[in-house]
Amino acid sequence: MVRNTSFYWYCKNPPSYLQNNIRRTISIYFHYLY
């Protein structure tokens, strides 16, 4: 429950560094996928 709330809060208000990290991870993931 607490973890879900924290996860939801991070999805709603992601820190900029976390956002950049997720974007980089997704780009790397798609690079390997295709």
mmCIF entry with sequence, helices, sheets and N, C-alpha, C, O atoms, coordinates in Angstrom:
data_MODEL
# 
_entry.id   MODEL 
# 
_entity.id                         1 
_entity.type                       polymer 
_entity.pdbx_number_of_molecules   1 
# 
_entity_poly.entity_id                      1 
_entity_poly.type                           'polypeptide(L)' 
_entity_poly.nstd_linkage                   no 
_entity_poly.nstd_monomer                   no 
_entity_poly.pdbx_seq_one_letter_code       MVRNTSFYWYCKNPPSYLQNNIRRTISIYFHYLY 
_entity_poly.pdbx_seq_one_letter_code_can   MVRNTSFYWYCKNPPSYLQNNIRRTISIYFHYLY 
_entity_poly.pdbx_strand_id                 A 
# 
loop_
_entity_poly_seq.entity_id 
_entity_poly_seq.num 
_entity_poly_seq.mon_id 
_entity_poly_seq.hetero 
1 1  MET n 
1 2  VAL n 
1 3  ARG n 
1 4  ASN n 
1 5  THR n 
1 6  SER n 
1 7  PHE n 
1 8  TYR n 
1 9  TRP n 
1 10 TYR n 
1 11 CYS n 
1 12 LYS n 
1 13 ASN n 
1 14 PRO n 
1 15 PRO n 
1 16 SER n 
1 17 TYR n 
1 18 LEU n 
1 19 GLN n 
1 20 ASN n 
1 21 ASN n 
1 22 ILE n 
1 23 ARG n 
1 24 ARG n 
1 25 THR n 
1 26 ILE n 
1 27 SER n 
1 28 ILE n 
1 29 TYR n 
1 30 PHE n 
1 31 HIS n 
1 32 TYR n 
1 33 LEU n 
1 34 TYR n 
# 
_struct_asym.id          A 
_struct_asym.entity_id   1 
# 
loop_
_struct_conf.conf_type_id 
_struct_conf.id 
_struct_conf.pdbx_PDB_helix_id 
_struct_conf.beg_label_comp_id 
_struct_conf.beg_label_asym_id 
_struct_conf.beg_label_seq_id 
_struct_conf.pdbx_beg_PDB_ins_code 
_struct_conf.end_label_comp_id 
_struct_conf.end_label_asym_id 
_struct_conf.end_label_seq_id 
_struct_conf.pdbx_end_PDB_ins_code 
_struct_conf.beg_auth_comp_id 
_struct_conf.beg_auth_asym_id 
_struct_conf.beg_auth_seq_id 
_struct_conf.end_auth_comp_id 
_struct_conf.end_auth_asym_id 
_struct_conf.end_auth_seq_id 
_struct_conf.pdbx_PDB_helix_class 
_struct_conf.details 
_struct_conf.pdbx_PDB_helix_length 
HELX_P HELX_P1 AA1 VAL A 2  ? LYS A 12 ? VAL A 2  LYS A 12 1 ? 11 
HELX_P HELX_P2 AA2 SER A 16 ? LEU A 33 ? SER A 16 LEU A 33 1 ? 18 
# 
_struct_conf_type.id          HELX_P 
_struct_conf_type.criteria    ? 
_struct_conf_type.reference   ? 
# 
loop_
_atom_site.group_PDB 
_atom_site.id 
_atom_site.type_symbol 
_atom_site.label_atom_id 
_atom_site.label_alt_id 
_atom_site.label_comp_id 
_atom_site.label_asym_id 
_atom_site.label_entity_id 
_atom_site.label_seq_id 
_atom_site.pdbx_PDB_ins_code 
_atom_site.Cartn_x 
_atom_site.Cartn_y 
_atom_site.Cartn_z 
_atom_site.occupancy 
_atom_site.B_iso_or_equiv 
_atom_site.pdbx_formal_charge 
_atom_site.auth_seq_id 
_atom_site.auth_comp_id 
_atom_site.auth_asym_id 
_atom_site.auth_atom_id 
_atom_site.pdbx_PDB_model_num 
ATOM 1   N N  . MET A 1 1  ? 0.847  -1.199 0.000   1.00 0.00 ? 1  MET A N  1 
ATOM 2   C CA . MET A 1 1  ? 0.000  0.000  0.000   1.00 0.00 ? 1  MET A CA 1 
ATOM 3   C C  . MET A 1 1  ? 0.885  1.254  0.000   1.00 0.00 ? 1  MET A C  1 
ATOM 4   O O  . MET A 1 1  ? 0.719  2.145  -0.832  1.00 0.00 ? 1  MET A O  1 
ATOM 5   N N  . VAL A 1 2  ? 1.813  1.303  0.933   1.00 0.00 ? 2  VAL A N  1 
ATOM 6   C CA . VAL A 1 2  ? 2.707  2.458  1.008   1.00 0.00 ? 2  VAL A CA 1 
ATOM 7   C C  . VAL A 1 2  ? 3.569  2.520  -0.241  1.00 0.00 ? 2  VAL A C  1 
ATOM 8   O O  . VAL A 1 2  ? 3.825  3.597  -0.779  1.00 0.00 ? 2  VAL A O  1 
ATOM 9   N N  . ARG A 1 3  ? 4.016  1.352  -0.699  1.00 0.00 ? 3  ARG A N  1 
ATOM 10  C CA . ARG A 1 3  ? 4.847  1.318  -1.897  1.00 0.00 ? 3  ARG A CA 1 
ATOM 11  C C  . ARG A 1 3  ? 4.044  1.780  -3.105  1.00 0.00 ? 3  ARG A C  1 
ATOM 12  O O  . ARG A 1 3  ? 4.559  2.525  -3.939  1.00 0.00 ? 3  ARG A O  1 
ATOM 13  N N  . ASN A 1 4  ? 2.802  1.354  -3.212  1.00 0.00 ? 4  ASN A N  1 
ATOM 14  C CA . ASN A 1 4  ? 1.957  1.783  -4.326  1.00 0.00 ? 4  ASN A CA 1 
ATOM 15  C C  . ASN A 1 4  ? 1.736  3.292  -4.291  1.00 0.00 ? 4  ASN A C  1 
ATOM 16  O O  . ASN A 1 4  ? 1.785  3.952  -5.329  1.00 0.00 ? 4  ASN A O  1 
ATOM 17  N N  . THR A 1 5  ? 1.497  3.829  -3.119  1.00 0.00 ? 5  THR A N  1 
ATOM 18  C CA . THR A 1 5  ? 1.295  5.271  -2.992  1.00 0.00 ? 5  THR A CA 1 
ATOM 19  C C  . THR A 1 5  ? 2.559  6.022  -3.384  1.00 0.00 ? 5  THR A C  1 
ATOM 20  O O  . THR A 1 5  ? 2.495  7.039  -4.075  1.00 0.00 ? 5  THR A O  1 
ATOM 21  N N  . SER A 1 6  ? 3.699  5.525  -2.946  1.00 0.00 ? 6  SER A N  1 
ATOM 22  C CA . SER A 1 6  ? 4.963  6.172  -3.296  1.00 0.00 ? 6  SER A CA 1 
ATOM 23  C C  . SER A 1 6  ? 5.207  6.075  -4.791  1.00 0.00 ? 6  SER A C  1 
ATOM 24  O O  . SER A 1 6  ? 5.648  7.038  -5.419  1.00 0.00 ? 6  SER A O  1 
ATOM 25  N N  . PHE A 1 7  ? 4.921  4.922  -5.355  1.00 0.00 ? 7  PHE A N  1 
ATOM 26  C CA . PHE A 1 7  ? 5.095  4.739  -6.796  1.00 0.00 ? 7  PHE A CA 1 
ATOM 27  C C  . PHE A 1 7  ? 4.168  5.669  -7.569  1.00 0.00 ? 7  PHE A C  1 
ATOM 28  O O  . PHE A 1 7  ? 4.567  6.262  -8.571  1.00 0.00 ? 7  PHE A O  1 
ATOM 29  N N  . TYR A 1 8  ? 2.933  5.793  -7.100  1.00 0.00 ? 8  TYR A N  1 
ATOM 30  C CA . TYR A 1 8  ? 1.971  6.694  -7.739  1.00 0.00 ? 8  TYR A CA 1 
ATOM 31  C C  . TYR A 1 8  ? 2.446  8.136  -7.637  1.00 0.00 ? 8  TYR A C  1 
ATOM 32  O O  . TYR A 1 8  ? 2.324  8.903  -8.592  1.00 0.00 ? 8  TYR A O  1 
ATOM 33  N N  . TRP A 1 9  ? 2.986  8.504  -6.481  1.00 0.00 ? 9  TRP A N  1 
ATOM 34  C CA . TRP A 1 9  ? 3.481  9.873  -6.296  1.00 0.00 ? 9  TRP A CA 1 
ATOM 35  C C  . TRP A 1 9  ? 4.651  10.138 -7.228  1.00 0.00 ? 9  TRP A C  1 
ATOM 36  O O  . TRP A 1 9  ? 4.760  11.228 -7.791  1.00 0.00 ? 9  TRP A O  1 
ATOM 37  N N  . TYR A 1 10 ? 5.523  9.159  -7.398  1.00 0.00 ? 10 TYR A N  1 
ATOM 38  C CA . TYR A 1 10 ? 6.656  9.334  -8.313  1.00 0.00 ? 10 TYR A CA 1 
ATOM 39  C C  . TYR A 1 10 ? 6.184  9.430  -9.750  1.00 0.00 ? 10 TYR A C  1 
ATOM 40  O O  . TYR A 1 10 ? 6.778  10.156 -10.547 1.00 0.00 ? 10 TYR A O  1 
ATOM 41  N N  . CYS A 1 11 ? 5.135  8.717  -10.093 1.00 0.00 ? 11 CYS A N  1 
ATOM 42  C CA . CYS A 1 11 ? 4.596  8.811  -11.456 1.00 0.00 ? 11 CYS A CA 1 
ATOM 43  C C  . CYS A 1 11 ? 3.973  10.185 -11.688 1.00 0.00 ? 11 CYS A C  1 
ATOM 44  O O  . CYS A 1 11 ? 4.064  10.741 -12.783 1.00 0.00 ? 11 CYS A O  1 
ATOM 45  N N  . LYS A 1 12 ? 3.344  10.724 -10.654 1.00 0.00 ? 12 LYS A N  1 
ATOM 46  C CA . LYS A 1 12 ? 2.702  12.023 -10.794 1.00 0.00 ? 12 LYS A CA 1 
ATOM 47  C C  . LYS A 1 12 ? 3.718  13.160 -10.738 1.00 0.00 ? 12 LYS A C  1 
ATOM 48  O O  . LYS A 1 12 ? 3.594  14.137 -11.476 1.00 0.00 ? 12 LYS A O  1 
ATOM 49  N N  . ASN A 1 13 ? 4.726  13.040 -9.864  1.00 0.00 ? 13 ASN A N  1 
ATOM 50  C CA . ASN A 1 13 ? 5.721  14.108 -9.687  1.00 0.00 ? 13 ASN A CA 1 
ATOM 51  C C  . ASN A 1 13 ? 7.130  13.519 -9.761  1.00 0.00 ? 13 ASN A C  1 
ATOM 52  O O  . ASN A 1 13 ? 7.811  13.427 -8.740  1.00 0.00 ? 13 ASN A O  1 
ATOM 53  N N  . PRO A 1 14 ? 7.571  13.125 -10.943 1.00 0.00 ? 14 PRO A N  1 
ATOM 54  C CA . PRO A 1 14 ? 8.902  12.537 -11.032 1.00 0.00 ? 14 PRO A CA 1 
ATOM 55  C C  . PRO A 1 14 ? 9.989  13.605 -10.972 1.00 0.00 ? 14 PRO A C  1 
ATOM 56  O O  . PRO A 1 14 ? 9.867  14.647 -11.616 1.00 0.00 ? 14 PRO A O  1 
ATOM 57  N N  . PRO A 1 15 ? 11.037 13.363 -10.215 1.00 0.00 ? 15 PRO A N  1 
ATOM 58  C CA . PRO A 1 15 ? 12.163 14.300 -10.216 1.00 0.00 ? 15 PRO A CA 1 
ATOM 59  C C  . PRO A 1 15 ? 12.802 14.360 -11.595 1.00 0.00 ? 15 PRO A C  1 
ATOM 60  O O  . PRO A 1 15 ? 12.726 13.403 -12.365 1.00 0.00 ? 15 PRO A O  1 
ATOM 61  N N  . SER A 1 16 ? 13.418 15.466 -11.895 1.00 0.00 ? 16 SER A N  1 
ATOM 62  C CA . SER A 1 16 ? 13.982 15.659 -13.233 1.00 0.00 ? 16 SER A CA 1 
ATOM 63  C C  . SER A 1 16 ? 15.066 14.620 -13.524 1.00 0.00 ? 16 SER A C  1 
ATOM 64  O O  . SER A 1 16 ? 15.144 14.098 -14.636 1.00 0.00 ? 16 SER A O  1 
ATOM 65  N N  . TYR A 1 17 ? 15.899 14.322 -12.527 1.00 0.00 ? 17 TYR A N  1 
ATOM 66  C CA . TYR A 1 17 ? 16.967 13.352 -12.780 1.00 0.00 ? 17 TYR A CA 1 
ATOM 67  C C  . TYR A 1 17 ? 16.383 11.962 -13.020 1.00 0.00 ? 17 TYR A C  1 
ATOM 68  O O  . TYR A 1 17 ? 16.891 11.205 -13.847 1.00 0.00 ? 17 TYR A O  1 
ATOM 69  N N  . LEU A 1 18 ? 15.313 11.628 -12.294 1.00 0.00 ? 18 LEU A N  1 
ATOM 70  C CA . LEU A 1 18 ? 14.665 10.335 -12.494 1.00 0.00 ? 18 LEU A CA 1 
ATOM 71  C C  . LEU A 1 18 ? 14.003 10.289 -13.866 1.00 0.00 ? 18 LEU A C  1 
ATOM 72  O O  . LEU A 1 18 ? 14.043 9.266  -14.549 1.00 0.00 ? 18 LEU A O  1 
ATOM 73  N N  . GLN A 1 19 ? 13.396 11.400 -14.261 1.00 0.00 ? 19 GLN A N  1 
ATOM 74  C CA . GLN A 1 19 ? 12.756 11.477 -15.568 1.00 0.00 ? 19 GLN A CA 1 
ATOM 75  C C  . GLN A 1 19 ? 13.784 11.277 -16.681 1.00 0.00 ? 19 GLN A C  1 
ATOM 76  O O  . GLN A 1 19 ? 13.536 10.542 -17.637 1.00 0.00 ? 19 GLN A O  1 
ATOM 77  N N  . ASN A 1 20 ? 14.924 11.926 -16.557 1.00 0.00 ? 20 ASN A N  1 
ATOM 78  C CA . ASN A 1 20 ? 15.976 11.785 -17.563 1.00 0.00 ? 20 ASN A CA 1 
ATOM 79  C C  . ASN A 1 20 ? 16.511 10.359 -17.591 1.00 0.00 ? 20 ASN A C  1 
ATOM 80  O O  . ASN A 1 20 ? 16.796 9.814  -18.657 1.00 0.00 ? 20 ASN A O  1 
ATOM 81  N N  . ASN A 1 21 ? 16.643 9.764  -16.418 1.00 0.00 ? 21 ASN A N  1 
ATOM 82  C CA . ASN A 1 21 ? 17.141 8.402  -16.339 1.00 0.00 ? 21 ASN A CA 1 
ATOM 83  C C  . ASN A 1 21 ? 16.164 7.437  -17.002 1.00 0.00 ? 21 ASN A C  1 
ATOM 84  O O  . ASN A 1 21 ? 16.584 6.532  -17.722 1.00 0.00 ? 21 ASN A O  1 
ATOM 85  N N  . ILE A 1 22 ? 14.865 7.621  -16.767 1.00 0.00 ? 22 ILE A N  1 
ATOM 86  C CA . ILE A 1 22 ? 13.844 6.771  -17.378 1.00 0.00 ? 22 ILE A CA 1 
ATOM 87  C C  . ILE A 1 22 ? 13.855 6.961  -18.889 1.00 0.00 ? 22 ILE A C  1 
ATOM 88  O O  . ILE A 1 22 ? 13.757 5.990  -19.639 1.00 0.00 ? 22 ILE A O  1 
ATOM 89  N N  . ARG A 1 23 ? 13.974 8.188  -19.331 1.00 0.00 ? 23 ARG A N  1 
ATOM 90  C CA . ARG A 1 23 ? 13.990 8.464  -20.770 1.00 0.00 ? 23 ARG A CA 1 
ATOM 91  C C  . ARG A 1 23 ? 15.195 7.789  -21.425 1.00 0.00 ? 23 ARG A C  1 
ATOM 92  O O  . ARG A 1 23 ? 15.077 7.215  -22.507 1.00 0.00 ? 23 ARG A O  1 
ATOM 93  N N  . ARG A 1 24 ? 16.350 7.861  -20.769 1.00 0.00 ? 24 ARG A N  1 
ATOM 94  C CA . ARG A 1 24 ? 17.555 7.236  -21.312 1.00 0.00 ? 24 ARG A CA 1 
ATOM 95  C C  . ARG A 1 24 ? 17.404 5.711  -21.328 1.00 0.00 ? 24 ARG A C  1 
ATOM 96  O O  . ARG A 1 24 ? 17.806 5.052  -22.287 1.00 0.00 ? 24 ARG A O  1 
ATOM 97  N N  . THR A 1 25 ? 16.829 5.163  -20.271 1.00 0.00 ? 25 THR A N  1 
ATOM 98  C CA . THR A 1 25 ? 16.631 3.715  -20.203 1.00 0.00 ? 25 THR A CA 1 
ATOM 99  C C  . THR A 1 25 ? 15.678 3.247  -21.293 1.00 0.00 ? 25 THR A C  1 
ATOM 100 O O  . THR A 1 25 ? 15.905 2.209  -21.915 1.00 0.00 ? 25 THR A O  1 
ATOM 101 N N  . ILE A 1 26 ? 14.611 4.010  -21.528 1.00 0.00 ? 26 ILE A N  1 
ATOM 102 C CA . ILE A 1 26 ? 13.644 3.643  -22.568 1.00 0.00 ? 26 ILE A CA 1 
ATOM 103 C C  . ILE A 1 26 ? 14.297 3.720  -23.941 1.00 0.00 ? 26 ILE A C  1 
ATOM 104 O O  . ILE A 1 26 ? 14.066 2.856  -24.787 1.00 0.00 ? 26 ILE A O  1 
ATOM 105 N N  . SER A 1 27 ? 15.103 4.738  -24.169 1.00 0.00 ? 27 SER A N  1 
ATOM 106 C CA . SER A 1 27 ? 15.774 4.862  -25.466 1.00 0.00 ? 27 SER A CA 1 
ATOM 107 C C  . SER A 1 27 ? 16.742 3.701  -25.690 1.00 0.00 ? 27 SER A C  1 
ATOM 108 O O  . SER A 1 27 ? 16.825 3.163  -26.794 1.00 0.00 ? 27 SER A O  1 
ATOM 109 N N  . ILE A 1 28 ? 17.468 3.318  -24.648 1.00 0.00 ? 28 ILE A N  1 
ATOM 110 C CA . ILE A 1 28 ? 18.383 2.170  -24.754 1.00 0.00 ? 28 ILE A CA 1 
ATOM 111 C C  . ILE A 1 28 ? 17.582 0.893  -24.991 1.00 0.00 ? 28 ILE A C  1 
ATOM 112 O O  . ILE A 1 28 ? 17.976 0.049  -25.796 1.00 0.00 ? 28 ILE A O  1 
ATOM 113 N N  . TYR A 1 29 ? 16.468 0.756  -24.295 1.00 0.00 ? 29 TYR A N  1 
ATOM 114 C CA . TYR A 1 29 ? 15.631 -0.429 -24.454 1.00 0.00 ? 29 TYR A CA 1 
ATOM 115 C C  . TYR A 1 29 ? 15.122 -0.547 -25.886 1.00 0.00 ? 29 TYR A C  1 
ATOM 116 O O  . TYR A 1 29 ? 15.158 -1.629 -26.473 1.00 0.00 ? 29 TYR A O  1 
ATOM 117 N N  . PHE A 1 30 ? 14.651 0.552  -26.446 1.00 0.00 ? 30 PHE A N  1 
ATOM 118 C CA . PHE A 1 30 ? 14.148 0.520  -27.819 1.00 0.00 ? 30 PHE A CA 1 
ATOM 119 C C  . PHE A 1 30 ? 15.290 0.320  -28.814 1.00 0.00 ? 30 PHE A C  1 
ATOM 120 O O  . PHE A 1 30 ? 15.105 -0.281 -29.873 1.00 0.00 ? 30 PHE A O  1 
ATOM 121 N N  . HIS A 1 31 ? 16.454 0.821  -28.469 1.00 0.00 ? 31 HIS A N  1 
ATOM 122 C CA . HIS A 1 31 ? 17.610 0.627  -29.344 1.00 0.00 ? 31 HIS A CA 1 
ATOM 123 C C  . HIS A 1 31 ? 17.935 -0.868 -29.457 1.00 0.00 ? 31 HIS A C  1 
ATOM 124 O O  . HIS A 1 31 ? 18.237 -1.359 -30.545 1.00 0.00 ? 31 HIS A O  1 
ATOM 125 N N  . TYR A 1 32 ? 17.873 -1.582 -28.338 1.00 0.00 ? 32 TYR A N  1 
ATOM 126 C CA . TYR A 1 32 ? 18.142 -3.018 -28.377 1.00 0.00 ? 32 TYR A CA 1 
ATOM 127 C C  . TYR A 1 32 ? 16.959 -3.793 -28.940 1.00 0.00 ? 32 TYR A C  1 
ATOM 128 O O  . TYR A 1 32 ? 17.127 -4.865 -29.521 1.00 0.00 ? 32 TYR A O  1 
ATOM 129 N N  . LEU A 1 33 ? 15.764 -3.244 -28.762 1.00 0.00 ? 33 LEU A N  1 
ATOM 130 C CA . LEU A 1 33 ? 14.571 -3.941 -29.241 1.00 0.00 ? 33 LEU A CA 1 
ATOM 131 C C  . LEU A 1 33 ? 14.519 -3.935 -30.763 1.00 0.00 ? 33 LEU A C  1 
ATOM 132 O O  . LEU A 1 33 ? 14.195 -4.947 -31.385 1.00 0.00 ? 33 LEU A O  1 
ATOM 133 N N  . TYR A 1 34 ? 14.839 -2.790 -31.358 1.00 0.00 ? 34 TYR A N  1 
ATOM 134 C CA . TYR A 1 34 ? 14.779 -2.681 -32.824 1.00 0.00 ? 34 TYR A CA 1 
ATOM 135 C C  . TYR A 1 34 ? 16.195 -2.622 -33.385 1.00 0.00 ? 34 TYR A C  1 
ATOM 136 O O  . TYR A 1 34 ? 16.374 -2.528 -34.600 1.00 0.00 ? 34 TYR A O  1 
# 
